[in-house]
Amino acid sequence: MKQGNGQVKVFSYGILVMSITHFFAHVFDRIYPALFPVFREEFSLTLPQLGLLASIPSLFSTVFSIPCGYLADRVSSRKAIALSFLISMSSALAVVLSRSVWTLVIALSCAHLTTTIYHPASYSYTTRIVTIRNRSKALGIQNAGGPLGMAVGPISLSLFMSLGFDWKFTYLFWIVPTSLMLIAVWRLRTEEEVVKVELTLMEKAAEKANGSLGSESREEKNESSLRMVLSGGFGIYLTFSTIRAIGGQIINVFLPLYLKDIRGLSVSEASLVYGAVSLFGVVAAPTGGFFADRLGNKRWLMTTMFSSTLFLAASFVAPTTPLFLGFYFLQSFIGTLGMPANSSIIATLTPSTQRGLGYALSFLPGSVVGAITPTFSGVLAAQMGLPILFPLGITISLTSLLLLKFWVKA
């Protein structure tokens, strides 16, 4: 578990399990948006109604975000993660058995609880078992699993549909390997309180060697209130995160429909692209963690966000579909490079004893935005066309970048 210098290894069983479980936590995430063209026909839905279908599950996550954060700080990580996988499998089965749009909405809403429970527990676990100087690298390894799951889910849907299977088969297929993850999770070491003590000493020693106690000195206050977590720069970070999420959600929710209606791809091809766009994260996330530890989290996040937004703009004005796909894949890769830095900033801004709550709050803006933006985007797209979503999302993303540069202190 430790290296010769007393530090916990970046590559360990715990980090490996966090990365693999991160894959399975997200494998269902992008299957149902990729099915929007199918749902539109099967349930005779309009664009605003599809936006509502995307909004309600996020609203469900919003309601449970803070309770799930408290849960992560009060029970062992393995129990919380195991609970998230039990909900994931049950919800996937419920999606398959749905016979109306309302039962489908309820099943998808429950499915959203998977990541709502999983993220606070897994991220707080990772930050506890590595030292500060290796934090972004470890988070990069863990983050690699998420984009891979987001990619493989829609890609598998495209593959199965091209082979003649019904879309429901994809959900049934992934239930089996997901269930096997419960075994790996249950083998995580249970002495987490011992690990906390060991790593608190290591983190203090590392900070002392770096000449600063930084934000970790606040952890000695042993306060456990929501107000404590929101103190300092974390509230400003949440504002930045909210604006950034709006810019991304406006475009991403209706990307499969944009690819089909505007760029001329089939449902299967659009699903393949929608999944493949996240596939580069397998390489980008660990690579980004390495550069974040070397260059600084905020500096690296700003660089990746700005570059990613530029390529997103280039994809929108691309005259051909292949050129659009090339620029869009590139912006996704560069954007994922910043994920470990973003996760590490959250750990820096929150006390370790409330880090589960901190990570839960960090995902709250995405849930809130996800509950509102798709409906707004659907109405806007119905009135002005799907292409209008790109310049609007790009402008909002650039606004969030200015907020990161001048207001977020990390």
Secondary structure by P-SEA (a helix, b strand, c coil): ccccccccccccaaaaaaaaaaaaacccccccccaaaaaaaaacccaaaaaaaacaaaaaaaaaaaaaaaaaacccaaaaaaaaaaaaaaaaaaaaacccaaaaaaaaaaaaccccccaaaaaaaaaaaccccaaaaaaaaaaaaaaaaaaaaaaaaaaaaaaccccaaaaaaaaaaaaaaaaaaaacccaaaaaaaaaaaaaaaaaaaaccccccccccccccccccccccaaaaaaaaaaaaaaaaaacccaaaaaaaccccccaaaaaaaaaacccccaaaaaaaaaaaaaccaaaaaaaaaaaaaaaaaaaaacccaaaaaaaaaaaaaaaacaaaaaaaaaaaaccccaaaaaaaaaaaaaaaaaacaaaaaaaaaaaccccaaaaaaaaaaaaaaaaaaccccc
